[in-house]
Amino acid sequence: MHVTIPKTGLPVEDVLPELLDHLSKQNVAVLQAPPGAGKTTTVPLWLLQLQSLENRKIIMLEPRRLAARAAAVRMAGLLGEAVGQTVGYRIRYENKVSSQTRIEVVTEGILTRKLQSDPELSDTAVVIFDEFHERSLNSDLGLALMRQTQEFLREDLKVLVMSATLDAEGIAKLLGNAPIVTSQGKLFPVETRYIERTPKGRYEGILSNWITDILHEEPSGDMLVFLPGAGEINRVSSNLSAKSELADFAIHTLFGNLSQKQQDKALSPDPKGRRKIVLATDIAETSLTIDGVRIVVDTGLSRKPFFDPNSGMSRLELKRISRASADQRRGRAGRQQAGVCYRMWSAAEDRGLIPYSEPEIAVADLSSLALELAKWGVTDVSELAWLTEPPEGLLSQGREVLRSLGALDKTDKITKLGSRIVNLPLHPRLASMIVKCEFSDDLALACDMAALLSERDILPKNRDGSNADLRKRLQLLENARSQSARNPALGAVLKNSADIRKRFRVNSDQLVNLSNAGLVLSLAYPDRIGEKRKGKSVSYRLSGGRGAALAERDELAGEPYLVVADLDGKGRDATIRLLRP
């Protein structure tokens, strides 16, 4: 099928003949291109010209679902087609591909699933790792597996790694001294200004005032504000909506749990021609063009997953962003016109930013990665080529969890149960819980609990830290199935629950037996069954050896036994965040 490659005039087009030449002669390359150069939506279309494609596909990995869908829609539009024809996408909950599809944009975990089911990737000619600088666990694992596939099964399979901010030399060395192609220059200049004050505590009120002042100073263009999480976004949105002087502005929020319709509104020009204020997490940091944005306000903060070996739990930690992330955020202001970036920190602090954030593989819970490696047949991680090798301590702890669940045997070989749960898009603990309930009356309950524990908490804690009962969340989820008005977090859990129930052929409206919640939860957390310490109403000793404590005023204080799903990992007795008696 012949496809006419559209000319976009974007800077990356100047280096694409060189890139095509390299990939025509060898199977690896690295592309370094600044924000706004057009790599995400231009490069895959140009690679359709490779003679070696034959009838095979190009797969491009994106770190987030929103970016994957937006990139596919943009490329299809450039071809004058509907998405799902030449260009399609596969993300969780959604699949828009057809027999005509030659470019598939996917989220990173989908590549691992494809490799595990077909190690040769027989239907694929090129795999593109976009925005690799984010260094997610799935992208690092995917690249390691891809290199072994190239070495032993598919010498003709081509790999291209792309990023705006990237250790290009390190990647090139990992890929066997791959050629590096660099696209120069940004589309439009961006001025950087420092607000000279680092946000601390509940800074949303001050930030809302600054945003108002900046909008008055900048008489044109839309604004993109980077905040660390949905809580901060919603509080700033509420503050701005209450300001009468901003009545003519359209205020949008943008984070992962929002519906597709809400996300699309944030990305598109306002239909009434109003100026927009888009309050976003780092979901807007890469691979997206938000039409009209020429002003960026950056708090310099993000929440990243961190695994605490002491508690055996992952949690989100508030962190100062890296230089690479700051540059990515700044670049959002210059994609369509000259812009300005306001940074909520000083010039001196700016000079002290670390070059890159720690890769997820160095700080994350590695139980999922350990299970994938066991499925792949690797027991010695040095058999694979890693940009950052998995730390032995974290990997050992991950394998210990898998053995306690029955997913690995004593020799760390994958079991029948492990082979079942590795294919589910869930943490091994939650996948194991569901599979073990598959032929019981508690299957619907297990599906709902897995959905709740996979998403942001739908029921905020009280100020004193109480309200940790998981059963309340289950009841709220049950009630919400018959309601149309839902908050974004609850909507995400409902969607997740519906997907899990569908996989296990559970009726979407089947009721659950809440009284069995503790028993079912113990299947996922056998090492976190807590027994109350004598003479203590809120202090517990967990079966895995750790201590844990409830908030003093929690209504479950005094329960003789608890199963703990979430801990904060701090102090001698970690604080219990979610549990069920």
Protein Blocks (a to p, Z undefined) as FASTA:
>chain_A
ZZddddehiaklmmmmmmmmmmmmmcbdcddddehilmmmmmmmmmmmpmklmmaccddd
dfbfklmmmmmmmmmmmnopaehilpccddehiacddfklmbdcddfklmmmmmmmmmno
mmbfbdcdehklnopaklmmmmmmmmmmmmmmmmmbccddddfbdcfklmmmmnoppacd
ddehifbdcddddehiacehjfklmmmmmmmmmmmmmmgdcdddddfbfklmmmmmmmmm
mpmklmmpccddddfkbcfklmmmmmpccfklpacdddddfklmgopacehiabdcdehi
acdddddfknopacdddddddfklmmmmmmmmmmmbccddddfbdfklmmmpcfbacdfk
lmpcfklmmmmmmmnopablklpccfbdcdfklmmmmmmmmmmnopacfkopacfklmmm
mmpccdfklmmmmmmmmmccklmmmmmmmmmmmmccfbdcdfkopakafklmmmmmmmmm
mpfbdcfklmmmmmmmmmmmmmnopafklccdfklmmmmmmmmmmmlcccddehiakbcc
dfkopacdddfklckgoiabdcdfbdehiajbdcdfbdcZZ
